Each structure stands twice: as C-alpha cells, then as structure tokens.
Amino acid sequence: MQRHRSAVAGSRGHAGRPRDHVVRATDCSAPRYELWLDQSFKPHYEPREQAEKTLDGIATESIERAKAALAAADIKEVERFTGIAISANDRRAEPFAIRAAIRRRQGNKAGEAVMAKLAARAIGEADFAVLVDRYCRSRRPMQGVAELRAA
C-alpha cells in the first residue's frame, strides 16, 4: 500500500507548456524513505529526513520568488511560485498568506477564507491575519487583477 501526496500548481496540459509541481509518495514497506518527483519529473528516493530538508529548501526558494513577484505585482508568477512552495511543503503558512493577500486585494473574501483554512494546521487564525496584512501592504496595483475580476 502507498500513501501518495500530489499537488499541481500551474499545470496547463500536455502541449509542451511548463508544469510546476512536486509529487511525493511514501512506500509503506520502507517507512524511513520517501519517493518524490521534482519539477523535471526526475525521481528522488531518499531517507525521509533528507527528502523533507530538500523539499523545504524548494519551498523556501519558491516563497522568496513569490515575494519578489508580489513586489513586482506579477500575479501569474506569484500564483506559480506559491503553488510550487505548497507542493513542496504544505505545512508552511507563507504561501497561503501570500495567496490570501491576493484574494483580499481582488475582493474575494471566500478565496481568502479558503487560504486561511488551508493554513490553519501551520498557524493560528490571528497570526495568519497579521501575515496576510503584511503581504497586503504593497501599494503597487497588481498586474492581472482586473482580468481576474472579470473572469
């Protein structure tokens, strides 16, 4: 029996377009090891501790890139990089808070609430709200907001 965790962010189909995701599976016969696929679909089979460290590094790098994209008001890149971060480590609150900030600025209260629920296992509600407020402080208008509201 296998436990399989997969998350896909920015996946757009099979037409040669980029895919941003990490797929993880743990074989129960070897509980101390984890099998995961990186963004280029290269498999990695590592001791769980090393896999967690590697995936957390991917999450950290992606969060930093998402913050830079947020500062540049590039919504598509923010969504892409937060998706990668969540795929690599879904126990981090930052990518959910960044996405919640975008939803708030779009006037999407339901979307913001969903992000808060998804982050609940990593951070308390009040702390999450403070984090979202911090990411909302950017004064630049976000690229793509009008198009997203119209959709």
C-alpha positions in Angstrom: 0.0 0.0 0.0 1.2 3.5 -0.8 0.5 6.9 0.6 0.5 9.3 -2.3 0.6 13.1 -2.0 0.4 15.1 -5.1 -0.2 18.8 -5.8 -0.1 20.5 -9.0 0.2 24.3 -9.5 0.3 26.0 -12.8 -0.2 22.7 -14.7 -1.5 23.6 -18.2 -1.8 20.4 -20.1 0.4 18.3 -22.4 1.2 20.9 -25.1 4.8 21.4 -24.0 3.9 24.1 -21.6 5.7 24.3 -18.2 4.4 22.3 -15.2 5.3 23.3 -11.7 4.8 20.6 -9.2 6.3 18.1 -6.9 4.9 14.6 -6.4 5.6 12.6 -3.3 4.9 9.0 -2.5 5.9 7.0 0.5 6.2 3.2 0.2 5.0 1.7 3.5 7.4 -1.1 3.2 10.3 1.3 3.7 8.8 3.9 6.1 12.0 5.8 6.5 12.3 6.6 2.8 10.4 8.9 0.6 10.0 8.9 -3.2 9.3 12.2 -4.8 9.5 13.7 -8.3 11.0 17.1 -8.9 9.7 19.7 -11.4 11.5 18.0 -14.3 9.9 14.7 -13.3 13.3 13.3 -12.1 12.6 10.7 -9.3 14.3 11.0 -5.9 14.3 8.2 -3.4 15.9 9.5 -0.2 15.7 9.0 3.6 12.6 10.9 4.7 14.7 13.3 6.8 16.8 14.3 3.7 13.7 14.5 1.4 12.0 16.8 3.9 15.1 19.0 4.0 15.3 19.1 0.2 11.6 19.8 -0.3 11.7 22.5 2.4 14.6 24.2 0.6 12.5 24.2 -2.6 9.6 25.7 -0.7 11.8 28.4 0.9 13.3 29.3 -2.5 9.8 29.4 -4.1 8.4 31.6 -1.3 11.2 34.1 -1.8 10.5 34.1 -5.6 6.8 34.6 -4.8 7.6 37.6 -2.6 9.7 39.1 -5.4 6.9 38.6 -7.9 4.4 40.1 -5.4 6.6 43.2 -5.1 6.7 43.3 -8.9 2.9 43.0 -9.0 3.1 39.9 -11.2 0.1 37.8 -10.2 0.8 34.8 -12.5 4.3 34.4 -11.1 3.1 34.8 -7.5 0.5 32.1 -8.1 3.0 29.8 -9.8 5.7 30.1 -7.1 3.3 29.8 -4.2 1.9 26.7 -5.9 5.4 25.2 -6.1 6.0 26.1 -2.4 2.8 24.5 -1.3 3.5 21.4 -3.4 7.0 21.0 -1.8 5.8 21.7 1.8 2.2 22.2 2.6 2.9 22.9 6.3 4.3 26.4 5.6 1.9 29.3 6.2 3.6 31.9 3.9 2.4 30.7 0.5 -1.2 30.6 1.8 -0.8 34.0 3.3 0.5 35.5 0.0 -2.3 33.9 -1.9 -4.8 35.2 0.7 -3.4 38.7 0.3 -4.0 38.5 -3.5 -7.6 37.2 -2.9 -8.2 40.1 -0.4 -7.0 42.7 -2.9 -9.3 41.1 -5.5 -12.2 41.4 -3.1 -12.5 37.6 -3.0 -13.5 37.0 0.7 -14.3 33.4 0.1 -10.9 32.7 -1.5 -9.2 34.5 1.4 -11.1 32.3 3.8 -10.1 29.1 2.0 -6.5 30.1 2.2 -6.9 30.7 6.0 -8.4 27.2 6.4 -5.6 25.6 4.4 -3.0 27.3 6.6 -4.8 26.5 9.8 -2.6 23.5 10.6 0.5 25.7 10.4 -0.6 28.9 12.0 -3.3 30.3 14.2 -6.1 32.5 12.8 -4.9 35.8 14.3 -1.3 35.2 13.3 -2.4 34.3 9.8 -4.4 37.6 9.6 -1.3 39.6 10.6 0.8 37.8 8.0 -1.8 38.5 5.3 -2.0 42.2 6.3 1.8 42.3 5.9 1.6 41.0 2.4 -1.3 43.4 1.5 0.8 46.5 2.3 2.2 46.7 -1.2 1.0 49.9 -2.8 1.6 48.9 -6.4 -1.5 47.7 -8.3 -1.3 44.0 -9.1 -1.0 43.0 -12.7 -3.8 40.9 -13.8 -6.3 41.8 -11.0 -8.8 43.4 -13.5 -8.6 40.4 -15.7 -9.2 38.0 -12.8 -12.2 40.0 -11.5 -13.8 39.9 -15.0 -13.4 36.1 -15.2 
